[in-house]
Amino acid sequence: MRKKYYRRELERLQEELVRLQMWVREAGLRVVVLFDGRDAAGKGGTIHRITRRTSSRVVKVVALGTPTEREQSQWYFQRYVEHLPAAGEMVLFDRSWYNRATVERVMGFCTDAEYEEFLQSAPEFERMLQRSGIILLKYWFSISEEEQERRFQKRSQDPKRRWKLSPMDLEARDRWVDYSRAKDEMFEHTDTDDSPWHVVDAEVKKHARLNCITHLLSQIDYEDTMPEPRELPPRDSGETYERPPIDDQRWVPAMYGSNPDEVDT
């Protein structure tokens, strides 16, 4: 895909996301979108493109870290409930409660009993959310073993991305089959008619982003409430104002460009 075409399509979709955001706010909708998948599958990049032109007051991102000792003693879904949307909000979970069926299951961070309980409880929990009026969408980003390895290698070589390569990622490299089995069993129990998994082919990042955003927009019935462009009246200059000497201010050193000398620019 040519960069020019990709950018044009992304900007068009981001404009639609702004329209969706305005409708979510105006209609008081509550929307939850889950982004799950293997490490390096492109979940974070897609979320970033979704939120780039939207307001963080309406479209919120939740990426929870390792649970604290107190959270480990709570009902499993409790710390996720805390971040569910109020009216007029859309919440994007960068990894969700499905950590229990994937990471925790494969890495042995939960017991067999906790895992089995999750598989039984998750569909009931999601039906409860939907009965309350929450719009719930679940996306699974799917990539091949070869593509994941290529992205891991790229992260390792790039200082700007090296922070993304965690010890957990390295452990996951050796457990590809275990993750595949865990994902298959998770789908068997939680890919339901009323709360299905939508699988995104994430082998090509640009395709995945455009396809996911397009699908997301198609899943919510929204109206276009974008206001028409307004012709702004001339500014009222107001009262005469004399600014204090600019030398009295602590200017950031201008390593690029230059700071003003005498007048406010």
C-alpha positions in Angstrom: 0.0 0.0 0.0 1.4 3.4 -1.0 2.0 5.8 1.9 0.0 8.5 0.2 -3.0 6.3 -0.2 -2.7 5.0 3.4 -2.5 8.5 4.9 -5.4 9.7 2.8 -7.6 6.7 4.0 -6.4 7.1 7.6 -7.3 10.8 7.6 -10.7 10.0 6.2 -11.4 7.4 8.8 -10.1 9.6 11.6 -12.6 12.3 10.5 -15.3 9.7 10.8 -14.0 8.8 14.3 -14.4 12.4 15.3 -18.1 12.2 14.1 -18.5 9.0 16.1 -17.0 10.7 19.1 -19.4 13.6 18.9 -22.4 11.3 18.6 -21.2 9.2 21.6 -21.0 12.4 23.6 -24.3 13.8 22.4 -26.3 10.5 22.6 -24.8 9.5 25.9 -23.6 6.2 24.6 -21.3 3.9 26.6 -18.9 2.0 24.4 -16.2 -0.5 25.4 -13.7 -1.8 22.8 -11.3 -4.6 23.7 -8.0 -5.0 21.8 -6.3 -8.3 22.5 -3.8 -10.5 20.6 -0.2 -11.7 20.7 2.7 -9.5 21.6 3.7 -7.2 18.7 0.5 -7.8 16.9 -0.1 -4.0 16.5 -2.9 -3.4 19.1 -1.2 -0.2 20.5 -0.5 1.2 17.0 -4.2 0.9 16.0 -5.3 2.4 19.3 -3.0 5.3 18.8 -4.5 6.0 15.3 -8.0 5.8 16.7 -7.3 8.3 19.5 -5.0 10.7 17.5 -7.7 13.1 16.5 -10.2 12.5 19.3 -10.6 13.9 22.8 -9.2 12.0 25.7 -12.2 13.2 27.7 -14.5 11.1 25.5 -12.2 8.4 24.0 -10.2 7.0 26.9 -7.4 4.3 26.8 -7.0 1.8 29.6 -3.8 -0.3 29.7 -3.6 -1.9 33.2 -0.3 -3.1 34.5 0.5 -6.0 36.8 -2.2 -6.3 39.5 -1.2 -5.2 43.0 -1.4 -7.6 46.0 -4.7 -6.0 46.9 -6.1 -6.3 43.4 -5.1 -10.0 43.3 -7.4 -10.6 46.3 -10.4 -8.9 44.6 -13.0 -10.4 42.3 -11.1 -10.8 39.0 -13.2 -8.4 37.0 -13.2 -5.7 39.7 -10.3 -3.6 38.6 -11.7 -3.5 35.0 -15.2 -2.4 36.2 -13.6 0.6 37.7 -12.7 1.8 34.2 -16.0 1.2 32.4 -17.4 4.2 30.7 -20.0 6.7 31.9 -22.6 8.2 29.6 -20.9 9.9 26.6 -17.6 7.9 26.9 -15.8 5.3 24.8 -13.1 3.2 26.6 -10.5 1.3 24.6 -8.8 -1.5 26.6 -5.2 -2.2 25.4 -5.4 -5.8 26.6 -8.4 -6.6 28.8 -9.8 -9.2 31.2 -8.8 -11.8 28.6 -5.3 -11.7 30.1 -6.4 -14.4 32.3 -7.2 -16.7 29.4 -3.9 -15.9 27.6 -0.9 -14.5 29.4 -1.9 -15.7 32.9 -2.9 -19.2 31.6 0.3 -19.7 29.6 2.7 -18.2 32.1 1.1 -20.0 35.1 0.0 -16.8 36.8 -3.4 -18.2 37.7 -4.6 -21.6 39.0 -6.5 -24.1 36.9 -9.6 -23.3 39.1 -9.2 -19.6 38.4 -8.8 -20.2 34.7 -11.9 -22.5 34.5 -13.9 -20.0 36.5 -12.9 -17.2 34.1 -14.1 -19.1 31.0 -17.5 -19.6 32.6 -17.8 -16.1 34.0 -16.6 -14.0 31.1 -19.6 -14.5 28.8 -21.9 -13.9 31.8 -20.0 -10.7 32.7 -20.2 -9.5 29.1 -23.9 -10.2 28.9 -24.4 -8.2 32.1 -22.5 -5.2 30.6 -24.6 -5.4 27.4 -27.9 -5.6 29.4 -26.9 -2.4 31.1 -26.7 -0.7 27.8 -22.9 -0.8 27.1 -21.9 -1.4 23.5 -19.1 -4.1 23.6 -16.7 -4.9 20.8 -13.9 -7.4 21.0 -10.9 -7.4 18.5 -8.2 -10.1 18.3 -5.1 -9.1 16.3 -3.7 -12.2 14.6 -0.2 -12.5 13.2 2.1 -15.3 12.1 5.0 -16.6 14.1 7.4 -15.4 11.4 6.0 -11.8 11.5 6.0 -11.6 15.3 9.7 -12.7 15.2 10.5 -10.0 12.6 8.9 -7.3 14.7 10.7 -8.5 17.9 14.0 -8.4 16.0 13.2 -4.8 14.8 12.4 -3.8 18.3 15.7 -5.1 19.5 17.7 -3.2 16.9 15.8 0.1 17.2 16.6 2.2 20.4 13.2 4.0 20.0 11.4 0.7 20.3 13.6 -1.4 22.4 11.6 -0.5 25.5 8.7 -2.5 24.0 10.7 -5.7 24.2 10.0 -6.9 27.7 11.2 -10.1 29.4 7.6 -11.4 29.0 7.9 -10.9 25.2 11.0 -13.0 25.2 9.3 -15.7 27.2 6.4 -15.7 24.8 8.6 -16.3 21.9 9.3 -19.8 23.2 5.6 -20.5 23.9 3.9 -19.9 20.6 2.1 -23.2 20.6 0.9 -22.7 24.1 -0.5 -19.3 23.3 -2.2 -20.8 20.2 -3.9 -23.5 22.3 -4.9 -20.9 24.9 -6.4 -18.6 22.3 -8.3 -21.5 20.7 -9.8 -22.6 24.0 -10.7 -19.0 24.9 -12.5 -18.5 21.6 -14.4 -21.8 22.1 -15.9 -20.4 25.4 -16.2 -16.7 24.7 -16.8 -16.3 21.0 -20.5 -16.0 21.4 -23.3 -14.8 19.2 -24.1 -11.8 21.4 -20.4 -11.0 22.1 -18.3 -12.3 19.2 -14.6 -12.0 18.6 -13.7 -10.0 15.5 -10.4 -11.2 14.2 -8.1 -8.7 12.5 -5.5 -9.9 10.1 -2.5 -8.0 11.5 0.2 -9.3 9.2 0.4 -5.9 7.6 0.1 -3.1 10.1 -1.4 -0.5 7.7 -4.0 -2.9 6.5 -4.9 -3.9 10.1 -5.3 -0.3 11.2 -7.6 0.7 8.3 -9.6 -2.6 8.5 -10.1 -2.4 12.2 -11.2 1.3 12.2 -13.5 0.7 9.3 -15.2 -2.2 11.1 -15.4 -0.3 14.4 -17.2 2.5 12.6 -19.6 0.1 11.0 -20.6 -1.5 14.4 -22.1 1.6 16.0 -25.1 3.4 14.5 -24.1 7.1 14.7 -25.4 10.3 13.2 -23.3 13.1 11.7 -23.6 16.0 14.0 -20.5 17.8 12.8 -21.2 21.6 12.8 -20.7 23.5 9.6 -17.6 25.7 9.3 -18.1 29.1 10.9 -16.9 32.5 9.6 -15.1 33.9 12.6 -15.8 37.6 13.4 -13.0 40.1 13.7 -11.2 39.8 17.1 -12.0 42.4 19.7 -8.6 44.0 20.5 -10.1 45.1 23.8 -8.2 47.4 26.2 -4.7 48.6 25.6 -2.2 46.2 27.2 1.4 46.9 27.8 3.4 43.7 28.3 6.2 43.5 30.9 9.8 43.4 29.5 10.3 40.0 27.9 13.8 39.8 29.4 12.1 39.2 32.8 10.9 35.8 31.6 12.8 32.6 31.7 12.9 31.5 28.0 13.7 28.0 27.0 17.0 28.1 25.1 16.3 28.2 21.4 18.3 25.3 20.1 16.0 25.5 17.1 14.9 28.8 15.7 15.3 31.9 17.9 13.6 33.6 20.8 12.0 37.1 20.4 14.3 40.0 21.0 12.1 42.9 21.8 8.4 42.3 20.9 6.0 39.6 21.5 5.6 37.6 18.3 
